[in-house]
Amino acid sequence: MSDDNAQPTDGLWSRLRLIEGQPLAARADAYTAVHDELFRRLESGAKLDSHEKSASGDR
């Protein structure tokens, strides 16, 4: 089961909520920017910070 109250610690959740309040064309551009940033982070092998590790790794 997932915790519906869990929120990302890096500001992603607030960023997505901000994007949702924008007009459609701006939203599309903003989601593309988020996608590109997350893709670069994954491709670079960026490590999770210790808080994210403990939240996702101790199951």
TIFIDREN-146502 format. One record per residue: residue number from 1; residue in one letter; z, y, x of N, C-alpha, C in turn. Coordinates in nm, 4 decimals. Layout:
NUM  a  Z  Y  X  Z  Y  X  Z  Y  X .
...
END
This chain:
1  m  0.0000  -0.1191  0.0828  0.0000  0.0000  0.0000  0.0000  0.1239  0.0861 .
2  s  -0.0593  0.2301  0.0334  -0.0621  0.3549  0.1086  0.0358  0.4537  0.0484 .
3  d  0.0791  0.5445  0.1312  0.1701  0.6496  0.0873  0.0867  0.7686  0.0419 .
4  d  0.0828  0.7953  -0.0880  -0.0001  0.9021  -0.1422  0.0463  1.0404  -0.0981 .
5  n  0.1672  1.0522  -0.0492  0.2196  1.1809  -0.0057  0.1957  1.2063  0.1423 .
6  a  0.1388  1.1081  0.2135  0.1151  1.1248  0.3565  0.0049  1.2277  0.3779 .
7  q  0.0272  1.3169  0.4750  -0.0715  1.4189  0.5079  -0.0964  1.4174  0.6573 .
8  p  -0.2225  1.4380  0.6977  -0.2507  1.4445  0.8413  -0.1696  1.5564  0.9066 .
9  t  -0.1307  1.5346  1.0307  -0.0463  1.6313  1.0990  -0.1252  1.7366  1.1749 .
10  d  -0.2566  1.7217  1.1845  -0.3352  1.8138  1.2653  -0.4039  1.9232  1.1847 .
11  g  -0.3640  1.9438  1.0614  -0.4223  2.0497  0.9804  -0.5451  2.0065  0.9025 .
12  l  -0.5842  1.8810  0.9131  -0.7039  1.8341  0.8437  -0.6896  1.8491  0.6929 .
13  w  -0.5747  1.8106  0.6413  -0.5543  1.8164  0.4961  -0.5698  1.9587  0.4433 .
14  s  -0.5066  2.0542  0.5080  -0.5178  2.1932  0.4623  -0.6599  2.2449  0.4815 .
15  r  -0.7249  2.2014  0.5862  -0.8641  2.2420  0.6092  -0.9555  2.1898  0.4985 .
16  l  -0.9360  2.0650  0.4582  -1.0177  2.0076  0.3508  -0.9913  2.0775  0.2178 .
17  r  -0.8659  2.1107  0.1919  -0.8344  2.1836  0.0683  -0.8993  2.3216  0.0679 .
18  l  -0.9012  2.3872  0.1814  -0.9663  2.5169  0.1930  -1.1169  2.5041  0.1677 .
19  i  -1.1774  2.4022  0.2236  -1.3204  2.3791  0.2047  -1.3521  2.3574  0.0571 .
20  e  -1.2678  2.2827  -0.0119  -1.2930  2.2545  -0.1537  -1.2971  2.3797  -0.2398 .
21  g  -1.2371  2.4885  -0.1955  -1.2362  2.6122  -0.2711  -1.3585  2.6997  -0.2468 .
22  q  -1.4475  2.6557  -0.1597  -1.5649  2.7355  -0.1250  -1.6832  2.7022  -0.2158 .
23  p  -1.7815  2.7942  -0.2241  -1.9049  2.7646  -0.2982  -1.9760  2.6431  -0.2371 .
24  l  -2.0603  2.5790  -0.3162  -2.1220  2.4521  -0.2767  -2.1944  2.4585  -0.1422 .
25  a  -2.2768  2.5580  -0.1197  -2.3520  2.5658  0.0064  -2.2577  2.5798  0.1261 .
26  a  -2.1561  2.6620  0.1122  -2.0582  2.6795  0.2204  -1.9787  2.5515  0.2412 .
27  r  -1.9476  2.4827  0.1318  -1.8756  2.3558  0.1403  -1.9539  2.2530  0.2207 .
28  a  -2.0832  2.2442  0.1933  -2.1677  2.1483  0.2653  -2.1661  2.1769  0.4149 .
29  d  -2.1806  2.3030  0.4516  -2.1778  2.3405  0.5937  -2.0417  2.3105  0.6559 .
30  a  -1.9353  2.3392  0.5826  -1.8004  2.3167  0.6352  -1.7716  2.1677  0.6534 .
31  y  -1.8150  2.0850  0.5568  -1.7953  1.9404  0.5717  -1.8776  1.8855  0.6881 .
32  t  -1.9952  1.9406  0.7093  -2.0762  1.8994  0.8244  -2.0037  1.9325  0.9537 .
33  a  -1.9419  2.0492  0.9595  -1.8670  2.0888  1.0793  -1.7472  1.9971  1.1022 .
34  v  -1.6758  1.9617  0.9955  -1.5618  1.8697  1.0076  -1.6105  1.7337  1.0572 .
35  h  -1.7181  1.6845  0.9990  -1.7741  1.5562  1.0402  -1.8093  1.5576  1.1882 .
36  d  -1.8797  1.6620  1.2306  -1.9213  1.6715  1.3704  -1.8018  1.6761  1.4650 .
37  e  -1.6996  1.7511  1.4260  -1.5792  1.7603  1.5105  -1.5082  1.6248  1.5205 .
38  l  -1.4917  1.5568  1.4077  -1.4258  1.4258  1.4098  -1.5083  1.3240  1.4879 .
39  f  -1.6395  1.3299  1.4732  -1.7273  1.2403  1.5477  -1.7110  1.2613  1.6980 .
40  r  -1.7106  1.3884  1.7403  -1.6926  1.4178  1.8834  -1.5582  1.3667  1.9335 .
41  r  -1.4533  1.3833  1.8523  -1.3201  1.3359  1.8933  -1.3184  1.1848  1.9083 .
42  l  -1.3810  1.1149  1.8153  -1.3860  0.9685  1.8237  -1.4682  0.9230  1.9439 .
43  e  -1.5824  0.9848  1.9640  -1.6694  0.9477  2.0744  -1.6071  0.9767  2.2097 .
44  s  -1.5254  1.0799  2.2178  -1.4635  1.1148  2.3458  -1.3460  1.0238  2.3787 .
45  g  -1.3039  0.9434  2.2821  -1.1904  0.8556  2.3049  -1.0592  0.9296  2.3043 .
46  a  -1.0550  1.0418  2.2347  -0.9328  1.1225  2.2284  -0.8164  1.0362  2.1806 .
47  k  -0.7072  1.0487  2.2492  -0.5875  0.9723  2.2152  -0.5118  1.0385  2.1019 .
48  l  -0.4453  0.9557  2.0198  -0.3581  1.0084  1.9158  -0.2323  1.0630  1.9798 .
49  d  -0.1761  1.1683  1.9222  -0.0486  1.2154  1.9743  0.0610  1.1173  1.9328 .
50  s  0.1791  1.1291  1.9885  0.2849  1.0304  1.9666  0.3262  1.0218  1.8208 .
51  h  0.3243  1.1319  1.7463  0.3606  1.1298  1.6045  0.2595  1.0489  1.5252 .
52  e  0.1300  1.0655  1.5527  0.0271  0.9909  1.4832  0.0340  0.8428  1.5187 .
53  k  0.0652  0.8120  1.6451  0.0775  0.6725  1.6862  0.1891  0.6045  1.6094 .
54  s  0.3049  0.6687  1.5988  0.4177  0.6057  1.5311  0.3916  0.5924  1.3826 .
55  a  0.3151  0.6832  1.3238  0.2860  0.6766  1.1811  0.1860  0.5672  1.1497 .
56  s  0.0926  0.5383  1.2410  -0.0113  0.4413  1.2103  0.0055  0.3087  1.2835 .
57  g  0.0788  0.3052  1.3909  0.0844  0.1859  1.4734  0.2024  0.0948  1.4500 .
58  d  0.3044  0.1398  1.3811  0.4250  0.0593  1.3637  0.4265  -0.0103  1.2288 .
59  r  0.3276  -0.0947  1.2058  0.3203  -0.1641  1.0767  0.3461  -0.3094  1.0925 .
END
